[in-house]
């Protein structure tokens, strides 16, 4: 089981979601699972058919999935974009800034980093140093 983190806090992830990988996306509508190494350009023709894209983080110290998310948003994807894997609470603001709508974490991580730690970072727009520099 896993937990989905949003700006509002924790909620349990649905038990089963029918998802496909990049290799099968052409014949699918709905949910796509991408690896942190997949090329978002390959998904571009199918973005309109997708309601949820989950991008996996293999480890908290591997940030390539942040780039995948940003590129998907730049390609025009407007559906839900979810980071999955061992993302830590300190990375939540960055995840939101690059375009993720939510983060799906394992139960064990949710136990070590409870909801209040994630909610503390839910004001991710407030601590954006770039907007303060532009002002």
N, C-alpha and C positions, 0 to 999 in steps of 0.2 A: 504494500500500500504506500501511498505517498500523499503529500500535502501540497496544495497550490497556494502560493503567496501572492496577494495583490495589495494594492494600497489600503484596502479595507481590512486586511489581516489574513488569517488562515482559513482554508476550507478543504475538506477531503476531496481528493481527486476521484473522478469516476472510476469504478472498478475496471471496466473494459472500454476501450476506444478502438474502433477499427481504423487503423492507420496503415499507410504504405510507405515504402522508402522511395528514394529518387528514381530507382530503376523501374518502378511500377507506376509512376505518377501520371503518365499519359492516359491510362485507362481508368482513372480514379477521380472521384470528386469527394471533397470533405477534408480529411485529415492527412497530413504529410509529416513524416519523421525525417529530419535532416541530421546528418552528422556534422560536426564542426569542420570537417574537411570538404564537404560538398560545395559545389559551385552554384551560388544562387542564380546565375545567368541561365543555367539549365532548367530552372523552374519557371522562368519568366512567361513562357507561353501558357502555363497552366494556372497562374495566380488567381484568375477570376473564378476558377472552379474550386478553390480551396477555402475552407472556413477556419482552419486551424493549422498552423505550422509549428511543430515542436523541434527546437534545435538543441542537440545534446552537448553538454559540457562533460568531457571525460574526467576532468579534475578541476578544482577551483583555481588552480594556477595556470590553466590553459585558456586564454582569452579569445581564441579564434572564433568562437561562436558569437561573440559581440560583433565582429566584423560581418559575419553571415547575416545577422539580424539587421544591421544598418543597411547592408546592400539590398536586402529584401524590401525594406521600406523605400529605399531610393528607386527600386524597380516598380514601385507603385502598389505593393501589397498592403491592403487595408483590413484584412481579417485579423483574427487573434494570433499573436505571436508569443510562444511560450518557451522559456529556457527550461531545460530539464537536466537533472543531475546534481552534483555536489557544489552548487553555487552557494556562497556564504552571504550572510546578511550585509556585510560591508560592501558587497558588489551589487546590491539591489538598486541603488541610485543609478549606477552606470548601466545596468540592464534596462531600466526604464528610459534612460536618456537615448539609448541607441535604438529603441523601438519595441522592446519586449513589453507585453501587457501583463505578464505574470511569470512566476518562477515556480516550477514543480520540483520539490525537494523530497528526498527519502525521509521516512518517519524518523530514522535515527538522527538525521541532521536537525529535523524539527525539534527533537527532544533536547539536543545540545544547544540549539539557538532558538529559543522560544519566540512566540509571536511578538512579544513586546520589543525584541531586538529588531525585528523586521519592520514593525510599525513605526519605530523611531526613525527609520530611513524612508518612510513613505512620503515625507515632504521633500522629495528629490528635486523639485523645482526651486525650492528655497535656497539650496546650497550650490547653485550652479555658478561657479566663479566666472565663466565666460560672459554671462548676462550682466554680472556686476561690473566687469571690465568695459562693456559696451555702454553702460549707463553714464 
